[in-house]
Amino acid sequence: DPAVTGKPALIRKRTGECIPIVGKAFSIGSTPGMVDYCISGNSAVASRHAEVRVKDGKCYLVQLAPKASTKVDGVAVAPRVETPLHTGTVIAIADEEFLVQM
């Protein structure tokens, strides 16, 4: 539980799964073994779609795939640009939504 550990996490809205953000760059995508968290069975998710970067106690989302669909609170993000994340932020990776917990 992020509230107990003080570590950032993502809550996958569709399943309620809590995904702890581990390390300084936590990758998300569709190819097992290439990413830290795999979203399988969704052709709209790129192999290495995005990553959450942790710097100085703050989190940022970076879209890795140039043509991927990634949104933060409903706003499309540009590839390779760090977008700040906060508790309550909703990340959409293709049509998969995640709630940020800090």
N, C-alpha and C positions, 0 to 999 in steps of 0.2 A: 504494500500500500504506500503510494507516494507521500501521503500526508504523514505517515509514521516515519518513513526513512529519510524524507527530505530530498530524495532523488527524483529527477524528472521521469515521467512516464507518459505513454500514450494509451488511451482507452479506445479500443476498436468498437465503434458504435453498434455495428451489426451483431457482434457476438458478446460484447461486454468484457472481452479479454483485456487484461492489464499488461502492457508491454513496457518493461523498464528500459530506459535509455542508458545503455552501457558504453562507456568510453567517450572519447571526444568527438567521434564521427560515427553515427549509428545509421547504417544504410537500410533502405527499404526498397523492395522490388519483387520481381516475379520468378527469379532464378535461384533455386536452392543452392547454397554453397558460395554464391556470389554476394549475398547480402546478409545483414544481421537479422532482418525480419522479412520473411517471405510471404507474399500475398499470392497464393496459387489459384489457378482456375479462373483468372480474370485477364482476358486478352488485352484490355485497355491499360494494364499496368506494365511498364517497361522493365527490362531485366534489372537494371539499376536505376530506379525511378527518381528517388530523392534520398536525402540524408538529413538527419538532425545533428547539428554541430553544437557542442557545448564549449563555451568560452567564458571564463571569469564568472561562472555561476549563472550565465544567461544561455538561453537556447535559441537557435536559428534554424529555419528550414531552408534547404538549398535543393532546387530541382536539378537533377543530374542529366536526365535525358532531354535533348534539345526539343523534341516534338511532343513531350508528355503533357498530360493535363494535370496540373497541380494548383490547388487553390488554398489560400489562408483566409479564413472568415469570409468565404465567398468571392474573394478577389484573386484572379489568376496571377501567378508569380512568374517572373522571367527566369529562364535558365541561368544557373551559376550565380544568382544574386541571393545574399543572405537576408532572409525575412525574419524579423524578430518574432518569437513565440512567448506567450504568457499563459498562466492558468486560465482555462476556459476557451482558449483559441481552438477553433475547429480547422483541422487540416483535411483536405479532400485529395486523395491520391486516386486519380481516375474517379470512379464512383464509390470508393471506399472512404468512409469518414472516420476520423480519429479526433478525440478530445484530448487536449494537452493538460497534464497535471504537473505542477512544479512543486 
